[in-house]
Amino acid sequence: MSNPYSDFDVESLARFLHLAPHQIVRLAERGKLPGRKVSGQWRFARPDIHEWFEQRIGVSDANELVEVEAVLRKASADQAAEIRIADLLPVEAIAIPLAARTRVSVVESMVALAASTGWLWDPKAMTDAVRAREEMHPTAMENGVALLHPRRPMPHILSQPFLAMGCTTCGIPFGHDVPLTDVFFLICSMEDRGHLRILARLSRVLASRGFLNALHQAEDARAAHELIVDIENKLS
């Protein structure tokens, strides 16, 4: 059994991305994939590949997101299981409005919201990890949404994978060269592939026509959750 924390080589990364090995080599040689050569052989750090995949998801259109989700589903050990954001996001982990006005207080408030479910056992460790991830590369996007998460999943402080969501009453400076952010998701994943599957599915929800406008009109957590259920039913 392969070590889930070891680097990818060309063959294992080709299987993960459902590409041919020669495509992996070509992408690496052109600087399109983050890799390095060790004793003449390409090696790809998992955190770097996951960040590359996240960025690819973030700039994909609706049709491309469907393809990305399909690739990740094929790569999953349980191919029949469909990721549904509504199932991962309990009503009690939604804050409308989220009482935060600064970048620091957003992270603290989102982690506290997640911890209120009882599924996050070490809020301080999660807060520190999310802050470190944001310092390395902010997760705020052009659409006014930020997808908070640690750089690597933290299964040792979680009882299950889940999401938290908060909407602030005004936009907050949260990233570089992007508009103000007022919708925040905290992704609490148990393992890398599951994280990417959640991210791909969430990106499809966010890209659904009219979703963000409707979310801004939601009066409370239950209305927001019902909106997500409705959007996902249409996606399915």
Secondary structure, 3 states (H helix, E strand, C coil): CCCCCCCECHHHHHHHHCCCHHHHHHHHHCCCCCCEEECCEEEECHHHHHHHHHHHHHCCCHHHHHHHHHHHHHHCCCCCCCCCHHHHCCHHHEECCCCCCCHHHHHHHHHHHHHCCCCECCHHHHHHHHHHHHHHCCCECCCCEEEECCCCCCHHHECCCEEEEEEEEEEECCCCCCCCEEEEEEEECCCHHHHHHHHHHHHHHHHCCCHHHHHHHCCCHHHHHHHHHHHHHHHC
